[in-house]
Amino acid sequence: MQELADYRGIQLPAERRAMQDFGDALDKETNGQWVAQGVSRLIASSNRSTKLVIVDSVRHRSQIDALRSAYPGRFFHIHVHAPAKVLDWRYRQRGTGSGFAELPSYSAVAQNKTEREVAQLHAEADVAIDTDRCTAADVEIRAAAALRLLSRRDVRLVDVIIGSQYGSEGKGNIAYYLADEYQVLMRVGGPNAGHKVPTTPAYTHCLLPSGTLANSRATLLIGPGATLDLTQLHKEIAECGVSIGRLFIDPQAMIIEAADIAAEEVLVKGIGSTGKGGGAATARRILGRHGGEPPVRLARDVAELQSWLRSAADVLDAAFRSQHRVLLEGTQGTGLSLFHGSYPYVTGRDTTTAGCLAEAGISPSRVRRVIMVTRSYPIRVKSPDDSTSGYMSQELDWADIADRSGVDVDELLKVELGSRSHKLRRVGEFDWQLLRRSAELNGATDIALTFADYLNVTNRAARRYNQLDQATTHFIEEIEQVSGAPVTLISTRFDPRSVIDRRTWE
């Protein structure tokens, strides 16, 4: 209204009563058309694509009629109301710091006839919202729902990558291959898991999503359940050239301290843990709710992270509203789950689909596909003293794999070092019971078979399914029978063009 007064060259005092009187005069002069005319001018002068214009507020039936006439089928009237005593209390909370002179009370405001009759617009509204006993955020979400601005909850836009064995299944290679199909790449877990991707030279992501370098257009997101090593985080951000505004870190993510890493030294010696502090930090997060040393720090408490912080829920909700696809990348493997693995030889979190969704803050109803990555021969890390680091159904030697596959044993010994522990891994026969259990726990819709060259080195030359050797195709058919899910992705080697894609979905 003040802008219109300025436009007309009228010197209008910055006070409530003067605004009320001027509005009444405009309604009489234009038959309520002045609001609709102002909206039209605003839209015409905007250099942006205008999808939503909020008018706050209309005070007369003639204003509503003019807007409905100007924008037939597109105008939506929300009437907000509350008891007079609530309105009076809210009016008094406005204060005087704005430089705009308010009246002493809402009852004084309501002496104006137009203002007094606003309540009668209740019957004309498309939606009426009683704001009594509501916060501003409550009113906002109710209005957004009425306008159908909230994302639909029945649209499945999230695909999850999960490991079926003991980690190191090649999830990074699969995530890198798929990344270009998604608008949001999200990771949970912590820096104890390294996901290697087939760049030149190869790069290992410990905190950022594995598709970071494959899809520069994608938003990157670290969920509230993640544990963060600040040194590793800053290193990856710098090395991958990630800018502020592309990566978002949930304020609730946990910071790993030096004390957490020190606390895990016993686990490194005892069960072959990578000792990166994620489990100790998670335990301290639980126990530190009433204080403790060192004090619990979340991402929101770290000054140098402030520019990267944004609620994962907000990022995801915006993605869902825009029908954007999300790739959620789990870490480690189902056999290492704190709850479902062979305790105590487990990691410090639940590594299943359900656990990853909880850490991300994503509802199961959002999930479209669960891609369970399974390697031809499962591996586990070794403990420093070569004692057991957990159950494997039938342990093998790398020489056995070399004899069966034709891959040089020296190559295997060089390649099969843990990406975080840098220790030679243990290897075992394919565990069919674990496959079935993991498929059930994770709700696998797809299997991504990796290390097909360990079945036969000739598979490295395969670019299509019918080029795989016959024993491999028989193996794949049995995986499908036991898991109840199709093998839709097959990795034949570590290379950007290593994946045979049999999907019927994108």
C-alpha positions as CSV (number, residue, x, y, z in Angstrom):
1,M,0.0,0.0,0.0
2,Q,2.9,2.3,0.8
3,E,4.4,1.6,-2.6
4,L,1.1,2.5,-4.3
5,A,1.0,5.8,-2.3
6,D,4.5,6.6,-3.4
7,Y,3.6,5.7,-7.0
8,R,0.7,8.2,-6.9
9,G,2.8,10.8,-5.3
10,I,0.9,10.8,-2.0
11,Q,2.7,11.5,1.2
12,L,1.4,8.8,3.5
13,P,2.4,8.8,7.1
14,A,4.0,5.5,8.3
15,E,1.2,4.6,10.7
16,R,-1.6,2.0,11.0
17,R,-4.6,4.3,10.9
18,A,-3.4,6.2,7.9
19,M,-2.9,2.9,6.0
20,Q,-6.4,1.8,6.9
21,D,-8.0,5.0,5.7
22,F,-6.0,5.0,2.5
23,G,-7.0,1.3,1.8
24,D,-10.6,2.2,2.3
25,A,-10.3,5.1,-0.1
26,L,-8.7,2.8,-2.7
27,D,-11.4,0.2,-2.4
28,K,-14.1,2.9,-3.0
29,E,-12.2,4.4,-5.9
30,T,-11.3,1.2,-7.7
31,N,-14.1,-1.1,-6.4
32,G,-11.4,-3.3,-4.8
33,Q,-9.4,-3.6,-8.1
34,W,-6.2,-2.0,-6.8
35,V,-4.8,-5.2,-5.2
36,A,-5.2,-7.2,-8.3
37,Q,-3.7,-4.3,-10.4
38,G,-0.7,-4.2,-8.0
39,V,-0.1,-8.0,-8.3
40,S,-0.2,-7.7,-12.1
41,R,2.4,-4.9,-12.1
42,L,4.6,-7.0,-9.8
43,I,4.5,-10.0,-12.0
44,A,5.1,-7.9,-15.2
45,S,8.1,-6.2,-13.7
46,S,9.7,-9.4,-12.4
47,N,12.5,-10.9,-14.4
48,R,12.0,-14.3,-12.8
49,S,9.6,-17.1,-13.7
50,T,6.8,-16.5,-11.2
51,K,5.1,-19.7,-10.1
52,L,3.7,-18.5,-6.8
53,V,2.7,-15.1,-5.6
54,I,1.5,-14.6,-2.0
55,V,-0.7,-11.6,-1.3
56,D,-0.7,-10.6,2.4
57,S,-3.4,-9.6,2.9
58,V,-6.9,-9.0,1.4
59,R,-9.3,-7.2,3.7
60,H,-12.5,-6.8,1.6
61,R,-14.8,-9.0,-0.5
62,S,-14.3,-6.7,-3.6
63,Q,-10.5,-7.3,-3.5
64,I,-11.1,-11.1,-3.5
65,D,-13.5,-10.9,-6.4
66,A,-11.1,-8.8,-8.4
67,L,-8.3,-11.3,-7.9
68,R,-10.5,-14.2,-8.8
69,S,-11.5,-12.4,-12.0
70,A,-7.9,-11.5,-12.9
71,Y,-6.6,-15.0,-12.2
72,P,-9.4,-17.5,-12.8
73,G,-8.6,-21.0,-11.6
74,R,-5.3,-19.9,-10.2
75,F,-6.4,-17.8,-7.2
76,F,-6.6,-19.5,-3.8
77,H,-7.9,-17.7,-0.8
78,I,-6.7,-18.9,2.6
79,H,-8.4,-17.2,5.6
80,V,-6.4,-17.3,8.8
81,H,-8.2,-16.5,12.0
82,A,-8.0,-16.6,15.8
83,P,-10.0,-15.4,18.8
84,A,-9.8,-11.7,19.5
85,K,-7.8,-12.1,22.7
86,V,-5.2,-14.0,20.8
87,L,-5.1,-11.4,18.0
88,D,-4.7,-8.7,20.6
89,W,-1.8,-10.5,22.3
90,R,0.0,-11.1,19.0
91,Y,-0.6,-7.5,18.0
92,R,1.2,-6.3,21.2
93,Q,4.2,-8.5,20.4
94,R,5.0,-6.5,17.2
95,G,7.0,-3.9,19.1
96,T,8.0,-0.5,17.8
97,G,11.4,-1.1,16.3
98,S,10.2,-1.0,12.7
99,G,9.7,2.7,12.5
100,F,6.0,2.1,11.7
101,A,3.6,3.6,14.2
102,E,1.1,1.0,15.4
103,L,-2.1,1.6,17.4
104,P,-2.1,0.8,21.2
105,S,-4.1,-2.4,20.8
106,Y,-5.9,-4.7,18.4
107,S,-9.3,-3.4,19.6
108,A,-8.2,0.0,18.4
109,V,-7.2,-1.5,15.0
110,A,-10.7,-3.1,14.9
111,Q,-12.4,0.3,15.2
112,N,-11.9,0.4,11.4
113,K,-15.1,-1.1,9.8
114,T,-13.1,-2.9,7.1
115,E,-10.8,-4.5,9.6
116,R,-13.7,-5.4,11.8
117,E,-15.4,-7.2,9.0
118,V,-12.4,-9.3,7.9
119,A,-13.7,-12.2,10.0
120,Q,-16.7,-12.4,7.6
121,L,-14.4,-13.4,4.8
122,H,-14.2,-16.8,6.5
123,A,-17.2,-18.1,4.6
124,E,-15.8,-17.0,1.2
125,A,-12.4,-18.7,1.6
126,D,-11.1,-21.8,-0.1
127,V,-9.5,-22.9,3.1
128,A,-9.8,-21.5,6.7
129,I,-7.1,-22.0,9.2
130,D,-7.7,-21.5,12.9
131,T,-4.3,-20.3,14.1
132,D,-5.1,-20.4,17.8
133,R,-2.6,-22.6,19.7
134,C,-0.3,-22.7,16.6
135,T,3.2,-21.6,15.9
136,A,4.0,-19.7,12.8
137,A,5.6,-22.9,11.4
138,D,2.4,-24.8,12.1
139,V,0.4,-22.3,10.0
140,E,3.0,-22.4,7.3
141,I,2.9,-26.1,6.9
142,R,-0.9,-26.2,7.0
143,A,-1.1,-23.5,4.3
144,A,1.5,-25.3,2.2
145,A,-0.5,-28.5,2.4
146,A,-3.7,-26.6,1.4
147,L,-1.9,-25.2,-1.6
148,R,-0.5,-28.7,-2.4
149,L,3.0,-27.4,-2.2
150,L,4.3,-30.3,0.0
151,S,6.0,-33.2,-1.8
152,R,3.8,-36.2,-2.5
153,R,4.6,-39.0,-0.2
154,D,3.5,-41.7,-2.6
155,V,6.2,-41.0,-5.2
156,R,9.2,-43.2,-4.8
157,L,12.4,-41.3,-5.7
158,V,15.1,-42.8,-3.6
159,D,17.4,-45.6,-4.6
160,V,19.7,-47.2,-2.0
161,I,23.1,-48.8,-2.6
162,I,23.9,-51.3,0.2
163,G,26.6,-53.9,0.8
164,S,25.5,-57.6,1.2
165,Q,28.7,-59.0,2.7
166,Y,31.5,-57.6,4.9
167,G,32.2,-54.4,3.0
168,S,34.6,-53.7,0.1
169,E,32.0,-55.1,-2.3
170,G,32.7,-52.4,-4.8
171,K,29.9,-50.0,-3.9
172,G,32.0,-47.0,-5.0
173,N,32.3,-48.4,-8.5
174,I,28.5,-49.0,-8.8
175,A,27.6,-45.6,-7.2
176,Y,30.0,-43.8,-9.6
177,Y,28.4,-45.6,-12.6
178,L,24.9,-44.7,-11.6
179,A,25.5,-41.2,-10.3
180,D,24.7,-39.3,-13.5
181,E,21.0,-40.4,-13.3
182,Y,20.4,-38.5,-10.0
183,Q,20.0,-35.0,-8.8
184,V,21.0,-35.6,-5.2
185,L,23.8,-37.9,-4.0
186,M,23.7,-38.7,-0.3
187,R,26.0,-40.6,2.0
188,V,25.8,-41.8,5.5
189,G,28.2,-43.7,7.8
190,G,31.7,-42.4,8.6
191,P,35.3,-42.2,7.5
192,N,36.0,-45.8,8.3
193,A,34.6,-46.8,4.9
194,G,36.6,-46.0,1.8
195,H,34.8,-46.2,-1.5
196,K,37.2,-46.2,-4.5
197,V,36.0,-44.8,-7.8
198,P,37.5,-45.4,-11.3
199,T,38.8,-41.9,-12.0
200,T,42.2,-41.4,-13.5
201,P,44.0,-41.8,-11.1
202,A,41.6,-43.7,-8.9
203,Y,40.1,-41.8,-6.0
204,T,38.8,-43.0,-2.6
205,H,35.9,-41.2,-1.0
206,C,35.6,-41.6,2.8
207,L,32.9,-39.1,3.5
208,L,31.6,-37.6,0.2
209,P,29.3,-39.6,-2.0
210,S,31.1,-41.8,-4.6
211,G,29.4,-40.0,-7.5
212,T,30.9,-36.6,-6.5
213,L,33.3,-36.6,-9.5
214,A,31.0,-38.4,-11.8
215,N,28.1,-35.9,-11.7
216,S,29.2,-32.3,-11.1
217,R,25.5,-31.1,-11.4
218,A,24.3,-33.2,-8.5
219,T,23.7,-31.8,-5.0
220,L,25.8,-33.6,-2.4
221,L,24.3,-34.4,1.0
222,I,25.7,-35.8,4.3
223,G,23.0,-37.0,6.6
224,P,22.4,-36.4,10.3
225,G,23.5,-39.9,11.3
226,A,27.0,-39.5,9.8
227,T,30.2,-39.2,11.8
228,L,32.7,-36.7,10.5
229,D,36.5,-36.5,10.6
230,L,37.0,-32.8,10.0
231,T,40.5,-33.2,8.5
232,Q,39.3,-35.9,6.1
233,L,36.3,-33.9,5.2
234,H,38.2,-30.7,4.3
235,K,40.7,-32.8,2.4
236,E,38.0,-34.4,0.2
237,I,36.2,-31.1,-0.3
238,A,39.4,-29.5,-1.6
239,E,40.6,-32.4,-3.7
240,C,37.2,-32.8,-5.4
241,G,36.7,-29.1,-5.9
242,V,33.4,-29.0,-4.1
243,S,32.0,-25.5,-3.7
244,I,29.7,-24.0,-1.1
245,G,26.2,-24.4,-2.2
246,R,26.7,-27.8,-3.8
247,L,27.5,-29.8,-0.6
248,F,25.2,-29.7,2.4
249,I,26.0,-31.2,5.8
250,D,23.2,-31.8,8.3
251,P,23.8,-29.8,11.5
252,Q,23.1,-33.0,13.6
253,A,26.1,-35.0,12.1
254,M,28.6,-36.0,14.8
255,I,32.2,-34.8,15.0
256,I,34.9,-37.4,15.6
257,E,37.5,-36.3,18.2
258,A,41.1,-37.4,18.7
259,A,39.9,-39.2,21.9
260,D,37.5,-41.3,19.8
261,I,40.3,-42.5,17.6
262,A,42.5,-43.3,20.6
263,A,39.6,-45.2,22.2
264,E,39.4,-47.5,19.2
265,E,43.0,-48.6,19.3
266,V,42.0,-51.7,21.3
267,L,39.5,-52.6,18.5
268,V,42.2,-52.3,15.9
269,K,44.3,-54.9,17.7
270,G,41.4,-57.0,18.7
271,I,39.0,-57.3,15.8
272,G,40.7,-55.6,12.9
273,S,38.8,-52.4,13.1
274,T,40.0,-49.5,10.9
275,G,40.1,-47.4,14.1
276,K,38.8,-44.2,12.6
277,G,36.8,-43.3,15.6
278,G,33.2,-43.5,14.2
279,G,32.0,-46.2,16.7
280,A,33.5,-44.4,19.7
281,A,32.0,-41.1,18.6
282,T,28.6,-42.7,18.2
283,A,28.8,-44.3,21.7
284,R,29.9,-41.0,23.1
285,R,26.9,-39.3,21.5
286,I,24.7,-41.6,23.4
287,L,26.5,-41.4,26.7
288,G,27.3,-37.7,26.4
289,R,23.7,-36.5,26.6
290,H,24.4,-35.3,30.2
291,G,27.9,-34.0,29.7
292,G,31.2,-35.8,29.5
293,E,34.7,-35.4,28.1
294,P,35.4,-34.5,25.5
295,P,32.0,-32.7,25.1
296,V,29.9,-33.9,22.2
297,R,30.2,-31.7,19.1
298,L,27.8,-31.8,16.3
299,A,28.4,-30.2,12.9
300,R,26.3,-27.2,14.0
301,D,28.9,-26.5,16.7
302,V,31.9,-26.2,14.4
303,A,32.6,-22.6,13.1
304,E,34.3,-23.7,9.9
305,L,31.3,-25.8,8.8
306,Q,28.7,-23.1,9.1
307,S,28.7,-22.3,5.4
308,W,28.0,-26.0,4.6
309,L,25.2,-26.6,7.0
310,R,21.6,-27.2,6.0
311,S,19.0,-29.6,7.3
312,A,19.0,-32.8,5.3
313,A,15.2,-32.8,5.7
314,D,15.0,-29.5,4.0
315,V,17.2,-30.5,1.1
316,L,15.4,-33.8,0.6
317,D,11.9,-32.2,0.8
318,A,12.9,-29.7,-1.9
319,A,14.2,-32.6,-4.0
320,F,11.0,-34.5,-3.6
321,R,8.9,-31.5,-4.4
322,S,10.8,-31.1,-7.7
323,Q,10.6,-34.9,-8.4
324,H,14.3,-35.2,-8.2
325,R,15.9,-38.6,-7.7
326,V,18.1,-39.3,-4.7
327,L,20.9,-42.0,-4.6
328,L,21.5,-42.9,-1.0
329,E,24.9,-44.7,-0.5
330,G,25.3,-47.0,2.4
331,T,28.8,-48.0,3.7
332,Q,30.4,-51.3,4.8
333,G,28.3,-54.5,4.5
334,T,25.3,-56.3,6.0
335,G,27.6,-58.9,7.6
336,L,29.2,-56.1,9.7
337,S,25.9,-54.8,11.0
338,L,26.0,-54.0,14.8
339,F,22.7,-55.9,15.2
340,H,22.8,-58.5,12.4
341,G,26.5,-59.3,12.1
342,S,28.6,-61.9,14.1
343,Y,29.1,-59.8,17.3
344,P,31.6,-58.7,18.5
345,Y,33.2,-58.7,15.0
346,V,31.0,-55.9,13.8
347,T,31.1,-52.2,13.1
348,G,29.6,-49.4,15.2
349,R,26.3,-49.0,13.3
350,D,23.5,-50.8,11.5
351,T,24.6,-51.2,7.9
352,T,21.3,-52.4,6.5
353,T,18.9,-50.5,4.3
354,A,16.8,-49.6,7.4
355,G,19.8,-48.3,9.3
356,C,21.0,-46.2,6.4
357,L,17.5,-44.7,5.9
358,A,17.4,-43.9,9.6
359,E,20.8,-42.1,9.5
360,A,19.6,-40.2,6.4
361,G,16.2,-39.3,7.7
362,I,14.3,-40.9,4.7
363,S,11.1,-42.8,5.0
364,P,10.9,-46.3,3.7
365,S,7.9,-45.2,1.6
366,R,10.3,-43.1,-0.5
367,V,12.4,-46.0,-1.6
368,R,12.1,-47.2,-5.2
369,R,15.0,-49.6,-5.6
370,V,17.5,-51.3,-3.2
371,I,20.6,-52.2,-5.1
372,M,22.5,-54.8,-3.1
373,V,26.2,-55.0,-4.1
374,T,27.6,-58.5,-3.9
375,R,31.1,-59.5,-4.8
376,S,32.0,-62.9,-6.3
377,Y,34.3,-63.8,-3.3
378,P,33.5,-62.0,0.0
379,I,36.4,-60.5,1.9
380,R,37.0,-59.4,5.5
381,V,39.8,-57.3,6.9
382,K,42.6,-59.0,8.9
383,S,43.4,-58.3,12.5
384,P,47.1,-57.2,13.1
385,D,48.1,-60.4,14.7
386,D,46.4,-62.5,11.9
387,S,43.9,-63.9,14.4
388,T,40.3,-64.0,13.3
389,S,38.4,-60.8,12.5
390,G,35.1,-62.5,12.3
391,Y,33.2,-65.3,10.7
392,M,33.6,-66.5,7.1
393,S,31.9,-69.7,6.0
394,Q,34.9,-71.1,4.1
395,E,38.1,-69.2,4.0
396,L,40.4,-69.3,1.0
397,D,43.8,-68.1,0.0
398,W,44.4,-65.5,-2.7
399,A,46.4,-68.2,-4.6
400,D,43.1,-70.2,-4.8
401,I,41.4,-67.3,-6.5
402,A,44.3,-66.8,-8.9
403,D,44.2,-70.5,-9.9
404,R,40.5,-70.5,-10.5
405,S,40.2,-67.2,-12.3
406,G,43.5,-66.8,-14.2
407,V,44.2,-63.4,-12.5
408,D,47.8,-63.1,-11.6
409,V,48.2,-63.7,-7.8
410,D,50.6,-60.8,-7.5
411,E,48.0,-58.5,-8.9
412,L,45.5,-59.8,-6.4
413,L,47.9,-59.2,-3.5
414,K,48.5,-55.7,-4.6
415,V,44.8,-54.8,-5.2
416,E,43.2,-56.5,-2.3
417,L,44.4,-54.1,0.4
418,G,41.8,-52.4,2.6
419,S,41.1,-48.9,1.3
420,R,41.3,-47.6,4.9
421,S,43.3,-50.2,6.8
422,H,45.8,-50.8,3.9
423,K,46.0,-54.4,5.1
424,L,45.6,-57.5,3.0
425,R,42.1,-58.8,3.2
426,R,40.9,-62.3,4.0
427,V,38.9,-64.0,1.3
428,G,36.3,-66.8,1.3
429,E,34.0,-68.9,-0.8
430,F,30.7,-67.3,-1.8
431,D,28.3,-67.5,1.1
432,W,24.8,-68.4,-0.2
433,Q,23.2,-68.2,3.2
434,L,24.5,-64.7,3.8
435,L,23.2,-63.7,0.3
436,R,19.7,-64.9,1.2
437,R,19.8,-63.3,4.6
438,S,21.1,-60.0,3.3
439,A,18.5,-59.9,0.5
440,E,15.8,-60.4,3.2
441,L,17.2,-57.8,5.6
442,N,17.7,-55.2,3.0
443,G,14.6,-55.7,0.8
444,A,16.9,-56.1,-2.2
445,T,15.2,-55.3,-5.5
446,D,18.4,-55.6,-7.6
447,I,21.7,-57.3,-7.2
448,A,24.9,-55.7,-8.5
449,L,27.5,-58.4,-8.9
450,T,31.1,-57.2,-8.7
451,F,34.5,-58.7,-9.3
452,A,33.2,-61.0,-12.1
453,D,36.8,-61.2,-13.4
454,Y,37.6,-63.2,-10.2
455,L,35.3,-65.9,-11.6
456,N,37.2,-65.8,-14.9
457,V,39.7,-63.2,-16.1
458,T,38.2,-63.4,-19.6
459,N,35.1,-61.6,-18.2
460,R,37.3,-58.4,-18.2
461,A,36.8,-58.3,-22.0
462,A,33.0,-58.6,-21.8
463,R,30.9,-55.5,-22.7
464,R,27.6,-57.4,-22.9
465,Y,26.0,-60.1,-20.8
466,N,26.3,-62.7,-23.6
467,Q,30.1,-62.2,-23.6
468,L,30.5,-63.5,-20.1
469,D,31.8,-67.0,-19.7
470,Q,29.2,-69.7,-19.3
471,A,30.1,-70.6,-15.7
472,T,29.6,-66.9,-14.7
473,T,26.1,-66.7,-16.3
474,H,25.2,-69.9,-14.4
475,F,26.5,-68.4,-11.2
476,I,24.4,-65.3,-11.9
477,E,21.2,-67.3,-12.5
478,E,21.7,-69.1,-9.1
479,I,22.2,-65.7,-7.3
480,E,18.9,-64.6,-8.7
481,Q,17.2,-67.8,-7.5
482,V,18.6,-67.6,-4.0
483,S,18.2,-63.9,-3.5
484,G,14.9,-63.5,-5.2
485,A,16.2,-60.4,-7.0
486,P,17.6,-60.0,-10.5
487,V,21.2,-59.3,-11.2
488,T,20.9,-56.1,-13.1
489,L,24.4,-54.7,-12.8
490,I,27.6,-56.7,-13.4
491,S,31.1,-55.2,-12.8
492,T,33.8,-57.0,-14.7
493,R,36.8,-54.9,-13.7
494,F,37.7,-51.6,-12.1
495,D,37.3,-49.2,-15.0
496,P,34.8,-46.4,-16.0
497,R,33.4,-48.8,-18.6
498,S,33.3,-51.8,-16.4
499,V,29.6,-52.3,-15.8
500,I,27.2,-54.5,-17.8
501,D,23.8,-52.9,-17.4
502,R,20.8,-55.2,-17.5
503,R,18.3,-52.8,-15.9
504,T,14.8,-52.3,-17.2
505,W,14.5,-49.1,-15.1
506,E,16.5,-45.8,-15.0
